[in-house]
Amino acid sequence: MGNRNIKAVIFDLGNVLIDFDHRIAAKRIAKFTDKTPQEIFNLFFDSELTALFEEGKITALNFFSEVKKILNSKLDYTQFLPIWNEIFFLSEKNQAVYNLAKILKNHYRIALLSNINILHFDYLKKNFSVFDAFHNIITSFESGIRKPDPLIYKKTLDLLEAAPQDTFYTDDRAEFIEKAYNLGIRSFVFRDAEQLKRDFLGNGISIN
């Protein structure tokens, strides 16, 4: 089926299979602090603190304690948890990508590779049915490394038992795609499901 050279396909999770927006949480938390939603967003998205949490270097309680201290917030942990987690939603785009992954699973090794913390991952597993499309799920918090560290791509290739040139990868963040491309992985920035189909077909991947 399709191009014999392609043996494995790697999907990103956030804004590909499940959409999310940290601003949803930032606006809710703003009611409990004197910080603006933008300041809170900056703390949550790609900050050093979030990096430590996504790499499993600090626990959920430690992360919360640091957030509370930095924001001078009145939140307690039981209030924080739903606010922190309820930022995810599904779109038609997500459903279309999931459908493609399910089709490909019958013919290729399929992996999910995500920079994600344990709270979000556990919440998603309980509330969203997308993980059954994958043979392997590689998370930053379990691996101790995040994209775009080359080691996490190499770990994923090892699990898939695939060479870089035999692997297709899609992610919505161009800087992650660039690092994977430099390793020899066939890497494409995700824009929408139709573009993803064209990228698949352009690499000899059948989606029927």
C-alpha positions, -999 to 999 in steps of 0.1 A, spaced: 0 0 0 13 34 -9 50 43 -9 70 13 5 96 37 19 72 52 45 69 28 74 57 51 102 37 83 107 41 106 137 13 130 147 14 159 171 -15 162 196 -23 198 205 -40 218 178 -38 188 155 -59 161 171 -73 182 200 -75 220 200 -67 240 231 -63 276 243 -45 286 274 -63 319 273 -94 301 285 -77 293 318 -59 326 319 -91 345 319 -106 324 346 -76 326 368 -74 364 364 -104 366 388 -82 352 416 -52 374 411 -41 410 402 -23 397 371 -38 403 336 -49 374 315 -20 380 291 5 378 320 -10 346 331 -10 332 296 27 340 293 33 320 324 14 290 311 26 289 275 63 279 269 76 294 302 105 278 320 80 267 347 58 250 322 88 234 306 98 218 339 63 205 344 61 191 308 94 174 313 82 157 345 109 176 365 84 189 390 52 174 404 17 188 398 15 201 433 49 218 429 38 234 397 6 246 413 25 260 443 48 280 419 19 293 399 1 304 431 32 321 443 41 339 411 5 351 405 -1 359 442 -33 339 437 -60 330 461 -68 298 443 -66 265 461 -56 232 443 -92 219 439 -102 252 422 -71 252 400 -74 217 386 -106 222 365 -95 256 354 -61 243 343 -76 213 325 -107 227 308 -89 243 279 -94 216 253 -121 212 227 -127 192 195 -132 207 160 -142 192 127 -105 195 118 -95 173 148 -121 147 138 -108 146 103 -72 141 114 -83 114 138 -102 96 110 -70 97 89 -49 83 117 -74 54 122 -71 46 85 -33 47 85 -30 25 116 -40 -5 95 -10 0 72 17 19 91 32 23 125 15 53 140 28 74 169 15 104 189 43 127 201 33 155 225 48 181 248 23 177 276 21 176 314 7 148 335 -25 167 345 -35 175 309 -26 140 297 -47 123 324 -76 147 317 -75 141 280 -74 103 284 -106 105 305 -125 129 283 -114 125 247 -114 93 226 -85 99 203 -57 77 217 -68 44 202 -56 55 168 -19 51 178 5 22 184 28 43 205 22 74 226 53 94 235 49 122 260 74 148 273 65 143 309 73 105 307 103 110 285 119 138 305 125 157 273 105 179 251 103 188 214 123 201 197 151 182 216 165 157 190 165 130 216 127 128 218 125 123 180 152 96 182 133 79 210 101 80 189 119 65 159 133 37 180 99 28 194 85 28 158 115 8 146 117 32 116 145 51 100 141 89 97 137 88 59 110 62 63 90 84 87 64 111 81 58 137 108 32 165 111 31 192 138 15 227 139 47 243 152 73 251 125 102 251 149 95 215 159 92 205 122 125 221 114 144 201 141 128 169 129 136 177 93 172 183 102 173 147 115 161 134 81 125 129 91 99 138 64 84 167 83 55 189 74 38 218 92 2 210 100 -23 236 87 -55 217 82 -68 182 73 -69 189 36 -33 200 35 -23 170 55 -40 147 30 -20 164 2 12 160 22 4 123 27 -3 118 -10 28 137 -19 48 112 1 31 82 -14 10 75 17 -24 61 7 -54 73 28 -80 50 14 
